Amino acid sequence: MAKARALEKRRGSIRNIRKITRTMELIANAQFKRAMDRVTAASAYTQRITELVDDLAHSGLDVSHPLLEQHPETDRAVMLVLTSNRGMCGGDNGNIFRVAFGQYEHIVAEVPNVEVEVSGKRGISALAYRKIELQKTYTHFENQPSYKDVEAVANGLMDRYVTGEIDRLDVVYMKYLSSSKQQAVAETLLPMGTLGEDQSELDRGVDGSGYEFQPSVESILEEVVPTSLRVQLFKCFLDSAVSEHISRMVAMKGATENADEIIRQLSMAYNRARQSQITNDIMEVIGGAEALKS
């Protein structure tokens, strides 16, 4: 009977774990839907304003903006790594770490001074474990990063680039491609003049000379270029959040299915143990009856 009791106790523990993983799966699913709505709403605007800045940068017009210009020398770079505050999201953070470590080594080989900034407790722990010095850390970007918070980070980085304090900005994050595919990438956001350099005029689909500026080119660029960087960085945070929810949803779904299989196997073992115990009890009763007859 002791074996049957042990099996029943273990089956009860697995059932409790299944309740937790199933609940986390449902929560991640609900959070994914909300995050997906935000990504969808921001994607079209981000793409269009990025294309506009790219068109202006490659139009042949006499346009200039500090964020579009590459500095004569690249002496100081900033690498911003976006990770999650919580775990249990499959290989999401692990894939980001692999790209981040590779990008860090690549930048260090080219740039004398590299500053690393990290968003997310998981990234802070991982990079600190690798003995990488962190200049800034952020832990307040939760499931739904706000544009206001991201704007503050973007403004600080833009100010440093304009004043020449930094010469390059790279962002490492999990890019959302579709519900079934997310990819850890490293993208260079500053200088912005490098955007779309491999695109032809035909690919961009517009000739810069066709633009009419009111009241002036300078006033338009002063507004459009910084806004473009802000929304691009915001899109990085949104992609990172929705990818985290997808990974956690998939991981918890897999854990729930594994728990179901373990419960099934334990139930079969428990039934066999109970049947064996009942058979032994019957044999003992029969044996005692036979002994009384004799």
Secondary structure, 3 states (H helix, E strand, C coil): CHHHHHHHHHHHHHHHHHHHHHHHHHHHHHHHHHHHHHHHHHHHHHHHHHHHHHHHHCCCCCCCCCCCCCCCCCCEEEEEEECCCCCCCCCHHHHHHHHHHHHHHHHHHHCCEEEEEEECHHHHHHHHHCCCCCCEEECCCCCCCCHHHHHHHHHHHHHHHHCCCCCEEEEEEEEEEECCEEEEEEEEEECHHHCCCCCCHHHHCCCHHHCCCCCCHHHHHHHHHHHHHHHHHHHHHHHHHHHHHHHHHHHHHHHHHHHHHHHHHHHHHHHHHHHHHHHHHHHHHHHHHHHHHC
